Amino acid sequence: MRRLVLLRHGRTAWNDAGRAQGHADVPLDELGEAQAKAVAPVLAACRPVAVWSSDLARAAGTAAAVAAEAGLAPVLDPRLREFDVGPHRMGLTNEQYAARHPEEHAALLAGEIERIPGRETVDDVLGRFLPALTSYADGLGEGETGLLVSHGAALRAVVPAFLGWGTEPAETLGVLDNCGWVELEHAASTWTGGIERWRLIAWNRVVTP
């Protein structure tokens, strides 16, 4: 059996204020640091053999806490970043975005992402994130666990695609809490005639700091 643990970063001041972050390099706030510190020993107990992380500060800071507890050094990978929300959305609340850029906001609500300058589509994110996740998963040996630290929206998009569900099921998955994690397991199932495959074991597990 192989296992993947996919962790969302801890809270930032922008999370708390409802400001869109995208590729902005926003650090953890005081609560976010406490969340990372609380989750670190729990996930280190899974004995990961590697910790991979988005290179954005909020993910890298979370990964550093967990990796230190596990006696590892995190590997930073920009392919694991959050959706790029575009220059006009970054740093704004939804209400501010709607007021300042109503046409872009209307396009977002209509799902017409291609009309929004600089904003990544689901396909854009999967194009960079899915090969990275697949490569890391394929590199795990029998009995090994890998830990990956990323971002809420990106994880909601990539997990269904990785499991072969397509992209629509992402809309039926709940939002990951800050420092909430996902567990995936690669093992044989009697339901599939003993064929080994990746399966979702848990979604949005959390530890209260």
Buried (B, 14 or more C-beta within 10 A) or exposed (E): EBBBBBBBBBBBBBBEEEBBBBBBEBBBBEBBBBBBBBBBEBBBEBEBBBBBBBBBBBBBBBBBBBBBBBEBEBBBBEBBBBBBBBEBBBBBBEEBBBEEBEEBBEBBEEEEBEEBEBBBBBEBBBEBBBEBBBEBBEEBEEEBBBBBBBBBBBBBBBBBBBBEBEBEEBEEBEEBBBBBBBBBBBEEEEEEEEEEEBBBBEBBBBBEB
